[in-house]
Amino acid sequence: MYQGFSDGDLFVNVVSGLGGLFAALIFTVPSYFFLMNGVALAINFQHLSNDLRMSIRGEDGTLAVRSLEWFRLRHSQLCTLLEVADGIFAPWICLTLVCSIVQVLAAIFGFYADSDVQVATAVSGVYWLLSYFFQMAVTLLTGAIVHEAAHEPLKFLYQLDQAKMDIPEALQLQTFLNKLTCNRIGFTAWKIFPINKEAFLLVFGTYVTYQILLFELQLDLGLDAQMDEVGFCLQLHESKVIASNFTHFW
């Protein structure tokens, strides 16, 4: 690749450094794009929740302006938009979490297993390790924010007095409550599990479990190698003793 240039050429080093920085930015840009879309959706859900909160009379638990059906339909439209966004981002979220966990496991295991790591290699490895952690953190945090914002109207709906509602309004309230309590609203990892606060524990538990298994594997392999070396030394010592005795006998 650098044929015709010396290793200390300033131009080559600058181009190589800028190329590495550009590649790193390309690697992290999808996370920023996902964050911007998630924050935009969360803001819309929060505006709906704020309008619902302002519309509820605190003294009698009834809506002052607009109807409950208006809020339900508005929330349903935002949920439809969120489902479309999830259909786009769900495969990327799953691949990002899985690949980032694997890369973090491999990087930390590599640092642990190889003690003779050069400074430049170590700095590069730490940078990419932080990049993987950053991607997982942004993905999980964005999903948790959207999930909380989409379910925020729930705490305001419980303030409504159903005794002062007619039958159609009561049915609208039950439909709204069923949507918020029975369905998972938010981003998912390829429809496998929702990205919410519990996903932090799931990802962290998965990482810790497999990291411990890798450390145990390294210890087992190290002990096996040491036992093989000890056994070889014992066999070599026995062969020397037998040869010495045979020579002394003759």
C-alpha atoms as an extended CHARMM CRD file, in Angstrom:
* protein
*
       250  EXT
         1         1  MET       CA              0.0000000000        0.0000000000        0.0000000000  PROA      1               0.0000000000
         2         2  TYR       CA              2.8340000000        2.3910000000        0.8650000000  PROA      2               0.0000000000
         3         3  GLN       CA              5.1620000000        1.1800000000       -1.8840000000  PROA      3               0.0000000000
         4         4  GLY       CA              7.3960000000        4.0150000000       -3.0320000000  PROA      4               0.0000000000
         5         5  PHE       CA              7.0840000000        5.9430000000        0.2410000000  PROA      5               0.0000000000
         6         6  SER       CA              9.2720000000        5.7910000000        3.3100000000  PROA      6               0.0000000000
         7         7  ASP       CA              7.8530000000        4.7980000000        6.6850000000  PROA      7               0.0000000000
         8         8  GLY       CA              8.6060000000        8.2470000000        8.1390000000  PROA      8               0.0000000000
         9         9  ASP       CA              7.0150000000       10.2080000000        5.3060000000  PROA      9               0.0000000000
        10        10  LEU       CA              4.8970000000       13.0110000000        6.8500000000  PROA      10              0.0000000000
        11        11  PHE       CA              2.3570000000       13.0640000000        4.0260000000  PROA      11              0.0000000000
        12        12  VAL       CA              1.7690000000        9.3130000000        4.3020000000  PROA      12              0.0000000000
        13        13  ASN       CA              1.3260000000        9.5310000000        8.0650000000  PROA      13              0.0000000000
        14        14  VAL       CA             -1.1150000000       12.4380000000        7.7890000000  PROA      14              0.0000000000
        15        15  VAL       CA             -3.1940000000       10.7010000000        5.1040000000  PROA      15              0.0000000000
        16        16  SER       CA             -3.1790000000        7.4740000000        7.1220000000  PROA      16              0.0000000000
        17        17  GLY       CA             -4.2710000000        9.2990000000       10.2780000000  PROA      17              0.0000000000
        18        18  LEU       CA             -7.0520000000       11.2020000000        8.5030000000  PROA      18              0.0000000000
        19        19  GLY       CA             -8.2060000000        7.9860000000        6.8300000000  PROA      19              0.0000000000
        20        20  GLY       CA             -8.3920000000        6.2200000000       10.1840000000  PROA      20              0.0000000000
        21        21  LEU       CA            -10.3360000000        9.1490000000       11.6860000000  PROA      21              0.0000000000
        22        22  PHE       CA            -12.7470000000        9.1510000000        8.7350000000  PROA      22              0.0000000000
        23        23  ALA       CA            -13.2830000000        5.3940000000        9.0860000000  PROA      23              0.0000000000
        24        24  ALA       CA            -13.9780000000        5.8430000000       12.8040000000  PROA      24              0.0000000000
        25        25  LEU       CA            -16.5370000000        8.5830000000       12.0740000000  PROA      25              0.0000000000
        26        26  ILE       CA            -18.3010000000        6.3580000000        9.5480000000  PROA      26              0.0000000000
        27        27  PHE       CA            -18.3640000000        3.6640000000       12.2010000000  PROA      27              0.0000000000
        28        28  THR       CA            -20.1260000000        5.9360000000       14.7420000000  PROA      28              0.0000000000
        29        29  VAL       CA            -22.4150000000        7.9850000000       12.4460000000  PROA      29              0.0000000000
        30        30  PRO       CA            -25.2900000000        5.4120000000       12.4610000000  PROA      30              0.0000000000
        31        31  SER       CA            -25.4320000000        5.7030000000       16.2610000000  PROA      31              0.0000000000
        32        32  TYR       CA            -25.8590000000        9.4890000000       16.0280000000  PROA      32              0.0000000000
        33        33  PHE       CA            -28.5270000000        9.0700000000       13.3360000000  PROA      33              0.0000000000
        34        34  PHE       CA            -30.4040000000        6.5810000000       15.5200000000  PROA      34              0.0000000000
        35        35  LEU       CA            -30.0740000000        8.9330000000       18.5080000000  PROA      35              0.0000000000
        36        36  MET       CA            -31.5170000000       11.8810000000       16.5800000000  PROA      36              0.0000000000
        37        37  ASN       CA            -34.5150000000        9.8630000000       15.3570000000  PROA      37              0.0000000000
        38        38  GLY       CA            -35.1320000000        8.4310000000       18.8160000000  PROA      38              0.0000000000
        39        39  VAL       CA            -34.9800000000       11.8350000000       20.4990000000  PROA      39              0.0000000000
        40        40  ALA       CA            -37.3490000000       13.3000000000       17.8960000000  PROA      40              0.0000000000
        41        41  LEU       CA            -39.9030000000       10.5550000000       18.5830000000  PROA      41              0.0000000000
        42        42  ALA       CA            -39.4870000000       10.9190000000       22.3460000000  PROA      42              0.0000000000
        43        43  ILE       CA            -40.1050000000       14.6840000000       22.1310000000  PROA      43              0.0000000000
        44        44  ASN       CA            -43.3740000000       14.0980000000       20.2600000000  PROA      44              0.0000000000
        45        45  PHE       CA            -44.5440000000       11.5910000000       22.8690000000  PROA      45              0.0000000000
        46        46  GLN       CA            -43.5810000000       14.0100000000       25.6430000000  PROA      46              0.0000000000
        47        47  HSD       CA            -45.5580000000       16.8190000000       23.9910000000  PROA      47              0.0000000000
        48        48  LEU       CA            -48.6040000000       14.5460000000       23.9220000000  PROA      48              0.0000000000
        49        49  SER       CA            -48.1410000000       13.6610000000       27.5890000000  PROA      49              0.0000000000
        50        50  ASN       CA            -47.7380000000       17.3120000000       28.5300000000  PROA      50              0.0000000000
        51        51  ASP       CA            -50.9290000000       18.2690000000       26.6420000000  PROA      51              0.0000000000
        52        52  LEU       CA            -52.7920000000       15.4370000000       28.3880000000  PROA      52              0.0000000000
        53        53  ARG       CA            -51.5000000000       16.5560000000       31.7900000000  PROA      53              0.0000000000
        54        54  MET       CA            -52.5430000000       20.1530000000       31.1520000000  PROA      54              0.0000000000
        55        55  SER       CA            -56.0160000000       19.0390000000       29.9990000000  PROA      55              0.0000000000
        56        56  ILE       CA            -56.8740000000       17.1300000000       33.1720000000  PROA      56              0.0000000000
        57        57  ARG       CA            -58.6690000000       19.0540000000       35.8870000000  PROA      57              0.0000000000
        58        58  GLY       CA            -57.0050000000       18.1700000000       39.1430000000  PROA      58              0.0000000000
        59        59  GLU       CA            -60.0850000000       18.8070000000       41.2860000000  PROA      59              0.0000000000
        60        60  ASP       CA            -62.5630000000       16.5010000000       39.5520000000  PROA      60              0.0000000000
        61        61  GLY       CA            -60.4260000000       14.2700000000       37.2840000000  PROA      61              0.0000000000
        62        62  THR       CA            -62.0480000000       15.2290000000       33.9880000000  PROA      62              0.0000000000
        63        63  LEU       CA            -60.6560000000       16.5690000000       30.7160000000  PROA      63              0.0000000000
        64        64  ALA       CA            -60.9180000000       20.3410000000       30.3540000000  PROA      64              0.0000000000
        65        65  VAL       CA            -60.2160000000       20.5400000000       26.6210000000  PROA      65              0.0000000000
        66        66  ARG       CA            -60.3190000000       18.0840000000       23.7670000000  PROA      66              0.0000000000
        67        67  SER       CA            -61.5600000000       14.5260000000       24.1070000000  PROA      67              0.0000000000
        68        68  LEU       CA            -59.8200000000       11.4070000000       25.3020000000  PROA      68              0.0000000000
        69        69  GLU       CA            -60.2530000000        9.8890000000       21.8450000000  PROA      69              0.0000000000
        70        70  TRP       CA            -58.2210000000       12.7470000000       20.3550000000  PROA      70              0.0000000000
        71        71  PHE       CA            -55.2810000000       11.9020000000       22.6060000000  PROA      71              0.0000000000
        72        72  ARG       CA            -55.6580000000        8.1810000000       21.9230000000  PROA      72              0.0000000000
        73        73  LEU       CA            -55.6360000000        8.6540000000       18.1570000000  PROA      73              0.0000000000
        74        74  ARG       CA            -52.6590000000       11.0150000000       18.3690000000  PROA      74              0.0000000000
        75        75  HSD       CA            -50.7720000000        8.4740000000       20.4570000000  PROA      75              0.0000000000
        76        76  SER       CA            -51.7280000000        5.7100000000       18.0160000000  PROA      76              0.0000000000
        77        77  GLN       CA            -50.3320000000        7.7270000000       15.1010000000  PROA      77              0.0000000000
        78        78  LEU       CA            -47.0350000000        8.2000000000       16.9270000000  PROA      78              0.0000000000
        79        79  CYS       CA            -46.9390000000        4.4720000000       17.6740000000  PROA      79              0.0000000000
        80        80  THR       CA            -47.4270000000        3.7350000000       13.9750000000  PROA      80              0.0000000000
        81        81  LEU       CA            -44.5300000000        6.0540000000       13.1430000000  PROA      81              0.0000000000
        82        82  LEU       CA            -42.4330000000        4.3380000000       15.8120000000  PROA      82              0.0000000000
        83        83  GLU       CA            -43.2270000000        0.9100000000       14.3500000000  PROA      83              0.0000000000
        84        84  VAL       CA            -42.0270000000        2.0790000000       10.9400000000  PROA      84              0.0000000000
        85        85  ALA       CA            -38.8070000000        3.3970000000       12.4870000000  PROA      85              0.0000000000
        86        86  ASP       CA            -38.3590000000        0.1520000000       14.4180000000  PROA      86              0.0000000000
        87        87  GLY       CA            -38.7540000000       -1.8290000000       11.2060000000  PROA      87              0.0000000000
        88        88  ILE       CA            -35.7840000000        0.1090000000        9.8270000000  PROA      88              0.0000000000
        89        89  PHE       CA            -33.5500000000        0.1390000000       12.8980000000  PROA      89              0.0000000000
        90        90  ALA       CA            -34.4090000000       -3.2180000000       14.5290000000  PROA      90              0.0000000000
        91        91  PRO       CA            -31.9080000000       -5.3300000000       12.4900000000  PROA      91              0.0000000000
        92        92  TRP       CA            -29.1990000000       -2.6980000000       13.0160000000  PROA      92              0.0000000000
        93        93  ILE       CA            -29.8810000000       -2.6020000000       16.7790000000  PROA      93              0.0000000000
        94        94  CYS       CA            -29.5980000000       -6.3860000000       17.0700000000  PROA      94              0.0000000000
        95        95  LEU       CA            -26.3970000000       -6.5750000000       15.0290000000  PROA      95              0.0000000000
        96        96  THR       CA            -24.8840000000       -3.6180000000       16.8900000000  PROA      96              0.0000000000
        97        97  LEU       CA            -25.5030000000       -5.1340000000       20.3200000000  PROA      97              0.0000000000
        98        98  VAL       CA            -24.3590000000       -8.6310000000       19.3540000000  PROA      98              0.0000000000
        99        99  CYS       CA            -21.2600000000       -7.5300000000       17.4380000000  PROA      99              0.0000000000
       100       100  SER       CA            -20.2780000000       -4.9390000000       20.0500000000  PROA      100             0.0000000000
       101       101  ILE       CA            -20.4830000000       -7.5160000000       22.8520000000  PROA      101             0.0000000000
       102       102  VAL       CA            -18.3730000000       -9.9710000000       20.8370000000  PROA      102             0.0000000000
       103       103  GLN       CA            -15.8100000000       -7.2880000000       20.0040000000  PROA      103             0.0000000000
       104       104  VAL       CA            -15.5750000000       -6.1570000000       23.6430000000  PROA      104             0.0000000000
       105       105  LEU       CA            -15.1460000000       -9.7580000000       24.7960000000  PROA      105             0.0000000000
       106       106  ALA       CA            -12.4350000000      -10.3700000000       22.2030000000  PROA      106             0.0000000000
       107       107  ALA       CA            -10.6120000000       -7.1060000000       22.9520000000  PROA      107             0.0000000000
       108       108  ILE       CA            -10.5160000000       -7.5360000000       26.7270000000  PROA      108             0.0000000000
       109       109  PHE       CA             -9.5950000000      -11.2120000000       26.4050000000  PROA      109             0.0000000000
       110       110  GLY       CA             -6.8060000000      -10.2460000000       23.9960000000  PROA      110             0.0000000000
       111       111  PHE       CA             -5.3950000000       -7.7070000000       26.4560000000  PROA      111             0.0000000000
       112       112  TYR       CA             -5.6470000000      -10.2680000000       29.2510000000  PROA      112             0.0000000000
       113       113  ALA       CA             -4.0470000000      -13.1260000000       27.3220000000  PROA      113             0.0000000000
       114       114  ASP       CA             -1.2730000000      -11.1610000000       25.6050000000  PROA      114             0.0000000000
       115       115  SER       CA              0.9760000000       -9.2420000000       27.9900000000  PROA      115             0.0000000000
       116       116  ASP       CA              3.4530000000       -8.1410000000       25.2780000000  PROA      116             0.0000000000
       117       117  VAL       CA              1.2680000000       -5.5100000000       23.6310000000  PROA      117             0.0000000000
       118       118  GLN       CA              2.9060000000       -2.5140000000       21.9850000000  PROA      118             0.0000000000
       119       119  VAL       CA              1.8570000000        0.9920000000       22.9930000000  PROA      119             0.0000000000
       120       120  ALA       CA              0.3670000000        1.8910000000       19.6070000000  PROA      120             0.0000000000
       121       121  THR       CA             -1.5810000000       -1.3600000000       19.4850000000  PROA      121             0.0000000000
       122       122  ALA       CA             -2.8380000000       -0.8200000000       23.0280000000  PROA      122             0.0000000000
       123       123  VAL       CA             -3.9880000000        2.7480000000       22.2850000000  PROA      123             0.0000000000
       124       124  SER       CA             -5.7810000000        1.6080000000       19.1280000000  PROA      124             0.0000000000
       125       125  GLY       CA             -7.3910000000       -1.2750000000       20.9870000000  PROA      125             0.0000000000
       126       126  VAL       CA             -8.5880000000        1.0030000000       23.8010000000  PROA      126             0.0000000000
       127       127  TYR       CA            -10.0430000000        3.4460000000       21.2580000000  PROA      127             0.0000000000
       128       128  TRP       CA            -12.0590000000        0.7630000000       19.4770000000  PROA      128             0.0000000000
       129       129  LEU       CA            -13.0640000000       -0.7480000000       22.8120000000  PROA      129             0.0000000000
       130       130  LEU       CA            -14.5070000000        2.6090000000       23.8770000000  PROA      130             0.0000000000
       131       131  SER       CA            -16.2250000000        2.9000000000       20.4870000000  PROA      131             0.0000000000
       132       132  TYR       CA            -17.9970000000       -0.4190000000       21.0340000000  PROA      132             0.0000000000
       133       133  PHE       CA            -19.0780000000        0.6380000000       24.5230000000  PROA      133             0.0000000000
       134       134  PHE       CA            -20.2620000000        3.9580000000       23.0900000000  PROA      134             0.0000000000
       135       135  GLN       CA            -22.3980000000        2.2640000000       20.4540000000  PROA      135             0.0000000000
       136       136  MET       CA            -24.0420000000       -0.0300000000       22.9930000000  PROA      136             0.0000000000
       137       137  ALA       CA            -24.6320000000        2.8560000000       25.4180000000  PROA      137             0.0000000000
       138       138  VAL       CA            -26.1900000000        5.1190000000       22.7720000000  PROA      138             0.0000000000
       139       139  THR       CA            -28.4060000000        2.3180000000       21.4470000000  PROA      139             0.0000000000
       140       140  LEU       CA            -29.6620000000        1.2430000000       24.8720000000  PROA      140             0.0000000000
       141       141  LEU       CA            -30.0880000000        4.8010000000       26.1800000000  PROA      141             0.0000000000
       142       142  THR       CA            -32.0380000000        5.9340000000       23.1090000000  PROA      142             0.0000000000
       143       143  GLY       CA            -34.3140000000        2.9010000000       23.2740000000  PROA      143             0.0000000000
       144       144  ALA       CA            -34.9460000000        3.4540000000       26.9880000000  PROA      144             0.0000000000
       145       145  ILE       CA            -35.7950000000        7.1510000000       26.4460000000  PROA      145             0.0000000000
       146       146  VAL       CA            -38.3000000000        6.3480000000       23.6830000000  PROA      146             0.0000000000
       147       147  HSD       CA            -39.8450000000        3.5070000000       25.7160000000  PROA      147             0.0000000000
       148       148  GLU       CA            -40.3690000000        5.7420000000       28.7650000000  PROA      148             0.0000000000
       149       149  ALA       CA            -41.7720000000        8.6130000000       26.7010000000  PROA      149             0.0000000000
       150       150  ALA       CA            -44.2210000000        6.3420000000       24.8460000000  PROA      150             0.0000000000
       151       151  HSD       CA            -45.6300000000        5.0030000000       28.1480000000  PROA      151             0.0000000000
       152       152  GLU       CA            -45.6500000000        8.3550000000       29.9610000000  PROA      152             0.0000000000
       153       153  PRO       CA            -49.3980000000        9.0610000000       29.3440000000  PROA      153             0.0000000000
       154       154  LEU       CA            -50.1830000000        6.0580000000       31.5480000000  PROA      154             0.0000000000
       155       155  LYS       CA            -49.6190000000        7.9210000000       34.8190000000  PROA      155             0.0000000000
       156       156  PHE       CA            -51.9500000000       10.7420000000       33.7130000000  PROA      156             0.0000000000
       157       157  LEU       CA            -54.7230000000        8.4220000000       32.5400000000  PROA      157             0.0000000000
       158       158  TYR       CA            -54.9690000000        6.9580000000       36.0380000000  PROA      158             0.0000000000
       159       159  GLN       CA            -55.9150000000       10.4370000000       37.2940000000  PROA      159             0.0000000000
       160       160  LEU       CA            -59.1720000000       10.4100000000       35.2950000000  PROA      160             0.0000000000
       161       161  ASP       CA            -62.3800000000        9.7210000000       37.2090000000  PROA      161             0.0000000000
       162       162  GLN       CA            -64.1900000000        6.9220000000       35.3710000000  PROA      162             0.0000000000
       163       163  ALA       CA            -67.3520000000        7.4900000000       37.4500000000  PROA      163             0.0000000000
       164       164  LYS       CA            -67.9030000000       10.7780000000       35.6150000000  PROA      164             0.0000000000
       165       165  MET       CA            -67.4990000000        9.2260000000       32.1610000000  PROA      165             0.0000000000
       166       166  ASP       CA            -70.2190000000        7.9260000000       29.9050000000  PROA      166             0.0000000000
       167       167  ILE       CA            -69.9050000000        4.4720000000       28.3040000000  PROA      167             0.0000000000
       168       168  PRO       CA            -68.1210000000        5.5750000000       25.0830000000  PROA      168             0.0000000000
       169       169  GLU       CA            -65.5310000000        7.5650000000       27.0760000000  PROA      169             0.0000000000
       170       170  ALA       CA            -64.9670000000        4.6400000000       29.4580000000  PROA      170             0.0000000000
       171       171  LEU       CA            -64.3890000000        2.3270000000       26.4840000000  PROA      171             0.0000000000
       172       172  GLN       CA            -61.9380000000        4.8230000000       24.9970000000  PROA      172             0.0000000000
       173       173  LEU       CA            -60.0680000000        4.9330000000       28.2960000000  PROA      173             0.0000000000
       174       174  GLN       CA            -59.8790000000        1.1390000000       28.5430000000  PROA      174             0.0000000000
       175       175  THR       CA            -58.6420000000        0.8980000000       24.9580000000  PROA      175             0.0000000000
       176       176  PHE       CA            -55.9570000000        3.4970000000       25.6700000000  PROA      176             0.0000000000
       177       177  LEU       CA            -54.9130000000        1.7210000000       28.8800000000  PROA      177             0.0000000000
       178       178  ASN       CA            -54.7390000000       -1.6630000000       27.1270000000  PROA      178             0.0000000000
       179       179  LYS       CA            -52.4790000000       -0.1810000000       24.4660000000  PROA      179             0.0000000000
       180       180  LEU       CA            -50.0910000000        1.1930000000       27.0820000000  PROA      180             0.0000000000
       181       181  THR       CA            -50.0550000000       -1.7950000000       29.4380000000  PROA      181             0.0000000000
       182       182  CYS       CA            -50.3920000000       -4.8470000000       27.1860000000  PROA      182             0.0000000000
       183       183  ASN       CA            -48.2120000000       -3.8670000000       24.2240000000  PROA      183             0.0000000000
       184       184  ARG       CA            -44.4980000000       -3.1320000000       24.1670000000  PROA      184             0.0000000000
       185       185  ILE       CA            -44.0730000000        0.2680000000       22.5740000000  PROA      185             0.0000000000
       186       186  GLY       CA            -40.5720000000        1.1970000000       21.4840000000  PROA      186             0.0000000000
       187       187  PHE       CA            -37.5550000000       -0.0040000000       19.5870000000  PROA      187             0.0000000000
       188       188  THR       CA            -36.6660000000       -3.6910000000       19.5940000000  PROA      188             0.0000000000
       189       189  ALA       CA            -33.6630000000       -5.8300000000       18.7780000000  PROA      189             0.0000000000
       190       190  TRP       CA            -35.0620000000       -7.4430000000       15.6400000000  PROA      190             0.0000000000
       191       191  LYS       CA            -38.3910000000       -8.0770000000       17.4760000000  PROA      191             0.0000000000
       192       192  ILE       CA            -36.5360000000      -10.3630000000       19.9380000000  PROA      192             0.0000000000
       193       193  PHE       CA            -36.6980000000       -8.1150000000       23.0210000000  PROA      193             0.0000000000
       194       194  PRO       CA            -37.6020000000       -4.4550000000       23.6130000000  PROA      194             0.0000000000
       195       195  ILE       CA            -34.9370000000       -1.8350000000       24.1970000000  PROA      195             0.0000000000
       196       196  ASN       CA            -35.8120000000       -0.4100000000       27.6190000000  PROA      196             0.0000000000
       197       197  LYS       CA            -34.1960000000       -0.0790000000       31.0320000000  PROA      197             0.0000000000
       198       198  GLU       CA            -34.2990000000       -3.8540000000       31.5230000000  PROA      198             0.0000000000
       199       199  ALA       CA            -32.2200000000       -4.2650000000       28.3650000000  PROA      199             0.0000000000
       200       200  PHE       CA            -29.2780000000       -2.6420000000       30.1940000000  PROA      200             0.0000000000
       201       201  LEU       CA            -29.2820000000       -5.5000000000       32.7060000000  PROA      201             0.0000000000
       202       202  LEU       CA            -29.7240000000       -8.0850000000       29.9510000000  PROA      202             0.0000000000
       203       203  VAL       CA            -26.7590000000       -6.8420000000       27.9110000000  PROA      203             0.0000000000
       204       204  PHE       CA            -24.5670000000       -6.2940000000       30.9820000000  PROA      204             0.0000000000
       205       205  GLY       CA            -25.3860000000       -9.7530000000       32.3500000000  PROA      205             0.0000000000
       206       206  THR       CA            -24.6350000000      -11.3800000000       29.0000000000  PROA      206             0.0000000000
       207       207  TYR       CA            -21.2900000000       -9.6110000000       28.7590000000  PROA      207             0.0000000000
       208       208  VAL       CA            -20.2090000000      -10.4460000000       32.3230000000  PROA      208             0.0000000000
       209       209  THR       CA            -21.2130000000      -14.1040000000       31.9570000000  PROA      209             0.0000000000
       210       210  TYR       CA            -19.2570000000      -14.7390000000       28.7750000000  PROA      210             0.0000000000
       211       211  GLN       CA            -16.2800000000      -12.6580000000       29.9230000000  PROA      211             0.0000000000
       212       212  ILE       CA            -15.9710000000      -14.8220000000       33.0220000000  PROA      212             0.0000000000
       213       213  LEU       CA            -16.2200000000      -17.9500000000       30.8700000000  PROA      213             0.0000000000
       214       214  LEU       CA            -13.3940000000      -16.6790000000       28.6460000000  PROA      214             0.0000000000
       215       215  PHE       CA            -11.2060000000      -15.9580000000       31.6740000000  PROA      215             0.0000000000
       216       216  GLU       CA            -11.9340000000      -19.4380000000       33.0290000000  PROA      216             0.0000000000
       217       217  LEU       CA            -11.0560000000      -20.9280000000       29.6400000000  PROA      217             0.0000000000
       218       218  GLN       CA             -7.7530000000      -19.0400000000       29.6230000000  PROA      218             0.0000000000
       219       219  LEU       CA             -6.9410000000      -20.2910000000       33.1240000000  PROA      219             0.0000000000
       220       220  ASP       CA             -7.8210000000      -23.8760000000       32.1900000000  PROA      220             0.0000000000
       221       221  LEU       CA             -5.6840000000      -23.7260000000       29.0600000000  PROA      221             0.0000000000
       222       222  GLY       CA             -2.8270000000      -22.2210000000       31.0440000000  PROA      222             0.0000000000
       223       223  LEU       CA             -3.0000000000      -24.9370000000       33.6960000000  PROA      223             0.0000000000
       224       224  ASP       CA             -3.1460000000      -27.6570000000       31.0300000000  PROA      224             0.0000000000
       225       225  ALA       CA             -0.0620000000      -26.2160000000       29.3460000000  PROA      225             0.0000000000
       226       226  GLN       CA              1.7780000000      -26.0760000000       32.6670000000  PROA      226             0.0000000000
       227       227  MET       CA              0.8040000000      -29.6640000000       33.4860000000  PROA      227             0.0000000000
       228       228  ASP       CA              2.0080000000      -30.8180000000       30.0610000000  PROA      228             0.0000000000
       229       229  GLU       CA              5.3070000000      -29.0160000000       30.6160000000  PROA      229             0.0000000000
       230       230  VAL       CA              5.7310000000      -30.5920000000       34.0740000000  PROA      230             0.0000000000
       231       231  GLY       CA              4.9060000000      -34.0380000000       32.6950000000  PROA      231             0.0000000000
       232       232  PHE       CA              7.4370000000      -33.6010000000       29.8910000000  PROA      232             0.0000000000
       233       233  CYS       CA             10.1180000000      -32.5440000000       32.4020000000  PROA      233             0.0000000000
       234       234  LEU       CA              9.3830000000      -35.5810000000       34.5910000000  PROA      234             0.0000000000
       235       235  GLN       CA              9.6000000000      -37.9140000000       31.6180000000  PROA      235             0.0000000000
       236       236  LEU       CA             12.8750000000      -36.3050000000       30.5500000000  PROA      236             0.0000000000
       237       237  HSD       CA             14.2580000000      -36.6460000000       34.0690000000  PROA      237             0.0000000000
       238       238  GLU       CA             13.2490000000      -40.3180000000       34.2690000000  PROA      238             0.0000000000
       239       239  SER       CA             14.8560000000      -41.0340000000       30.9150000000  PROA      239             0.0000000000
       240       240  LYS       CA             18.0980000000      -39.3960000000       32.1090000000  PROA      240             0.0000000000
       241       241  VAL       CA             18.0580000000      -41.4360000000       35.3070000000  PROA      241             0.0000000000
       242       242  ILE       CA             17.5240000000      -44.6720000000       33.3950000000  PROA      242             0.0000000000
       243       243  ALA       CA             20.3190000000      -43.7920000000       30.9720000000  PROA      243             0.0000000000
       244       244  SER       CA             22.6510000000      -42.9380000000       33.8560000000  PROA      244             0.0000000000
       245       245  ASN       CA             21.9040000000      -46.2110000000       35.6240000000  PROA      245             0.0000000000
       246       246  PHE       CA             22.3980000000      -48.1830000000       32.4490000000  PROA      246             0.0000000000
       247       247  THR       CA             25.7940000000      -46.5000000000       31.8450000000  PROA      247             0.0000000000
       248       248  HSD       CA             26.8610000000      -47.1080000000       35.4450000000  PROA      248             0.0000000000
       249       249  PHE       CA             25.8250000000      -50.7750000000       35.1980000000  PROA      249             0.0000000000
       250       250  TRP       CA             28.0660000000      -51.3290000000       32.1830000000  PROA      250             0.0000000000
